[in-house]
Amino acid sequence: MEYRTLRQLPSGGFSDIFEVEDPETALHETLVLKRLSAEMSARPAVRTAFADEARILRELRHPNVVTFRRCYFDSSGRVCLVMEKVEGEQLASWAHRHRDRPRVVLEAFGRVIEAVDYLHHRPQPFLHLDLKPENILVRSTACGPVPVLIDFGIARSLGGGGLKAYTPPYAAPEQQSGSTLGCFTDVHALGQILVELLDELGEGIDPALRDRLRAVADKATRTSRHRRYPDAGALMLGLRAARATETAPLPARERPRILLTARPAAVATAVGLVLAAAVAGVLAIDGRDGPDPGPAGLTGEVSPELAADSPQELSAALTRAFNAYSRADVAGGDEQFQLARRIADTTQVDAATRERMRRRLEEFERVRDLILQRSSVDAAQPVTQSSGIRSPR
């Protein structure tokens, strides 16, 4: 299949990028073709890695991830990726235009993290490895801004090889040195993006909220990969915990219903404050004294070969449990929490690591109880359909 080139787009040193269309279809859809340079395409490691990753790229389906149409070698043997054309504005310039709406910017950034979390929690975790504002386009829709991850040219499965490339300052130290990469490598890039967003938003953020968000960014960008959030899911929890007591007004369609009874409202507020503090202590196993986080299967039973990765495994399971409980999916939360227990019970680790794992499980039980208590407080208040206001019992 040959694509008709409409125009060449700005590109980096490793590839050429074109806006193209398929002359054989009646849809007249504009696509983007990224063609790796002849020099890079000729490298055996790159070709092998691309062949392995092409299937994964074609399977990616997420509202905040670009959709790939085709991955192939052209007639000259160059690596080619064909994807949807995302009409949007680069994250940095979009955030600059909306710096007076910090909550909107932070919500968009949260969706970026969720997209990376989708990559990290595939059956075989997938790393983007080139996260930066230029590779996040924000498109406007009737439902609000939608950020989309693009440019998967150097993305790799966890543990895979291939092209060694990076963009300072977003590249983690291990990426620059050529050592072991993991989900924590993408976390570093996300943390750096958050730092830049906070600088852009400036005085528009409440100082207390800024300090909490800065602490999240600092942890995400630590030099030691052992001391960062282990994956995007854990970073997402950190961001949510930091923003749990945010008081900026929501748009009208997003405002919560008004509580007319004082006592449940006070309980809900207190629970929310305690929950924010509690979540901050259970986001992830720090791992400062533990093993180097490495490849980890993120679902199912714990296998013996994952013994050295138990802190990252436990963190991932607790992340998914927290997300399920927050959605009122008690069964799903219980399932993931039981998986976390099995990880803690069946893994051979040193005494100090086992004690940290035990404390995290205990802390998470407290967080879970707070979430369920908050849900029960909300559910106890009936809602009148006519006004959308909860009435007292």
N, C-alpha and C positions, 0 to 999 in steps of 0.2 A: 504493500500500500504506500502510495506517495501522497504527501500533504502539500497543499498549495500554500506557499509562503506569502503572508500579507505584509509583514514588516518585521524587522529585527528589533529586539528589545535590549535594553541595557543588561549586561551580563558580567560575570567575573572572569578570572583568568583560567578557570578549569572547564568552562563550557560556553556554548553559544545558545541564546534563547530567541525563539521566534514566535510570533503570533501567526497561527496557521488555520486552515480550514480543510475539511475532508471533502474533496470534490465528488465523491461517490455517494454522499448522503444528501437527502433533500432538506435536512434540518437547517443547513447553513449555520452550524454552530461554530463559534470562534473558540479555538483551543490554544494551548501554549505547548510548544515543543522545546524541551531542553536537551541539547545534544552535547555530550561530554567531548572534550578535545580529543584529537586523534592520539596525542601522546598518552593521555590518561587512559583512554579506551584500550590502548595496546598493552597495558600492564596486566599480566595474568591474574594478579590478586584482585584487581578492580573488576575484571570481567567475571571472575568466579563469584565474587561477592554480589555483583549486580544480578547475575543469573539466579542466585539464591534469594535475593530480596525482591525480585520482580513480582513474584506471586503475592508476597505480603503487601506490597504497594497496591496491587490491583484489588486486594480484599479490604482495604481500609474504607470504612464507612462511618463517618462522624460529621455532624453539622459544622464543626469547627476545624475540619481537616480537608484539604483540597482532595478532590476525587480524581483518581488516575484512570485514564481511558486505555492506555496501552503502554507497555514497556518492551523494548525490542532492540536488536542490533540492526543498523541500517546496512545498505549494500557495501559500504566501505568499512564495516565492522565497528562503527562508533556506537556507543551506548546512547539510547534515546528514551526519553520519558515524555509521554503525551498526557496532558492533564487538562481539567477544566480551566477556563480563564476566569479568575476571580476579579470582579470589578470592585476595587476598594482602595482605601488610603492606608499608607504605611502607618503602623501603630504610633510611631513617635510624632509625626505631624498631626495625626488625629487626636492624640492626647493633648498636644499643645493647643489645638483649637477648642478642646473641651476641658481645659484646666480649671475652669470655674465650676465644673461639675465633677468633683473628685469621686463621688460615689459611683457615677456612671463609668468612669475610667476604671475604678477598682473592680467593678462587676465584670467589665469586659476582660480585664486581666485574669480574673477568676475563671472565666470560660476558656482562656488560653491554657491555664493550668489543667483544667478538666480534660482538654483535648490531649495534652501530653500524658496525663494519667491514663487515658484510653490506650495510648501507645505502650505505656509501661505495664499495663495489666492485660495485654493480649496473652494467649496461650504461650507464645514465645515473646517475652518482652522486647520491645522495639525502641531504639534510641534515635532521636532526631539528629542530635549532634551539631546543629547549626541554628539554634534558636537565637534570634536577634530581632529587633524591631522591624528591619527591612523584610524579614520573612514572615511577618504577621500583617495581613491586610484586613482592615476593618471596613465592611460594607454596610451601607444603610439599608434597613428594611422597615416595613410597616410595624414590626414588633420591636424595633430598636436596633442598636449596633450589633453586628455579628462578626467577631474576629475569626479569621481563617488562617491556619498554618499552611505555609507553602514551602517550596524548595526542599525536597527530600533527597537531594543529590548525593549527600554523604551519610544518609540514614543507614543504620545497621541493626541487625538483630543483636541482642545481648550476647556477647562472646564471639561475635563474628569479626572478620577482618575486612580489609579493603582500603579505601582511600583515606590517607591521613591528611586532614585539612581542618582548619579552624579559623575563627574570627575573634581576635582579642577585642575587647576585654571579656567577651562572653564565654570564651573557652576556659574550661576548668584547668587547673594545674596539671592533672593527669593526662588531659587531652593534649596539652602543649608538649609534655615530656614523652608522650607515646607509651604511657603505662596503661594499666587496666582501666577500662571504661565501664560505666554502669549507669543505672538510672540516676544516680547521684551526680553524674556528669551533666545531664540536662537540667537538674535542679540548680546547679551553679549558674547556668545561663539565665534561667528564670529569675533567680535572685538578683542578678545584675540588671535585668530589665526592670524589676521592681524598684531597685535603687534609683534608676533613671526616671521612672514614673513619679516617685516621691519627690525628686528634685524638681521635676516639671510642675507638679501640683503646688509646690511651695507652701505659702501660708494659707492655702485653701483647705488644708486638713487641720483638724483639731490637734493641738500639740500632743495630747496624751495618746491619741490614735496614731499619730506619726511615730511616736516612740515605740509603740507596740509593733507597728509595721516595719520599722527600721530593725527591730530585733529579729523579726522573721527573715528579712533580707540578709542580715548579718549571719544568721545561722546557715542560710542557703548558700552563701558564698564563702564559707570557711575554706581555708587552704586544705585542710585535712578532709578527705572524703569521708572518713570515719565519723566526723562530727557534723556533717550536713544532714538534712532530711534525706532518708534513704531513697525516696522516689517522689514523684509529683503528687501522689495522693496524700502523703504525709505533709508536704508543703501546703496543699490545699487546706488541710485541717488547721495548720498553723495560721494561715490567712484568715480562715473563718473565726478561729478563736480570738485573734487580734481585733477583728471587726465585730465581735459579738455584742458589744455595748455601744456601737456606733449610733449616734442620735440624729444624723442629718436627715431632713425630711425626704420621704419617698415621693415619687410622682403619684398623682391621685389614684391611678388604677392599681398601684402597688401598696397603698396604705392599708395597714391591718385594721380589722374591725375594732370599734371602740368598746372597751370594757366599762360597764356602768357600775359594777360592784367593786368596791375598793379592795376587799380582802384578796380575792383571786388575782386581781391585777398586781397587787403587791407581792403575792407569792410568785407569780410568773416572772416579775422583774428580778426578785431575789434569786430565783432559780437560774435565770439567764446569767446573772453576774457570777454566781458560783460556778456555773457550767463553763463560762469562759475561762475562769482561773483553773478549773480542773482539767479541761481539755489541754491547756498549755503544758501540763505536766505529763500527759500520756500520749503525746503525738507520735513519738518514735523512741526506739531504743537508741540511746546516744551512741554507744559503741566505742567510746574513747578507749576503754580497756579491753574491748572485745575484738573479734576477728574482722578482717576486711570484708565488707559486704561484696558479694559476688553474684553469679547467676543464681536465680531463685525461681522455682516454680511457684506461681502465686495462687494456685487453686489445688484442691484435693488433699490427699494424705501427704504426710511428711516422709520423704525418703531419706535413707541413711546418708547419701552423698551430700545432702543439704545441711548436715549437722553444723558445719562451720558458718552457715549463713543464717542461723536461727534468729538473731536480733532483727535482721531485715525482714525475714519471713513473719515474725511476730508483729512487727510494725505494720506490714501490709495487711495482715488479717484484721488487726484492730482498726485500721483505716476503713476497710470495707464494712466492718461491723458498725462503726460510728455512722457511716453514711447511710446504712440500712436503717438503724434506729432513728436517725434524724428524719427519714422518710416515713416513719411509722411502720416500717417493715420489720416487725418484731421477729418473725420466723427467720428472715434472712440475716438479721443481726445476731440471733442466737446461733445460727449455723456457723457464721464466721467467728463468733466468740469461742465456740467449742473447738473450732480448728486452731485458734490461738492457744487454747489450753493444751491441745494435743502436741503442738509445737513445743510448748514449755515443758511438757511432761516427758516427751520421748527423745529429746535432743541431748546429746552428750556435750556439755559445756563446762567451763571452769566454775568454781563456786561463786565468784563475784558476778559473772554474767548471769548465772541462774538466779541469784538474789535480785538482780535488776529486773529480770523478766518477771519474777514473782511479784515484785512491787508494782510493775506496770499493769499486771492483770488485776491486782487489787484496786489500783487507781481507776482502771477502766470500769470496773464494776460500779464504782461510785459515780462515774460520769454517766454510765448507762442508766442508773437509777434516777439521776437528775433529769436526763432526757425524757424518760418515761413519765416522771412526775410532772414535768412541764406539759407533756402531751395530755395527761389526764386533766390538768387544770384547764387547758384550752377546751378539751372535749366536754367538760362539765357545764360549759356555758352555752345554752341554746341560742340560736341565731334567728332573728325574725327576717323572713324573706323580703318583706316590703322595704325595710330600711337598711338591712345589712348590719344592724347594731345589735350586739348581744344584750339581752334583757336579764335583769336579776331574777334569781330563782324565787 
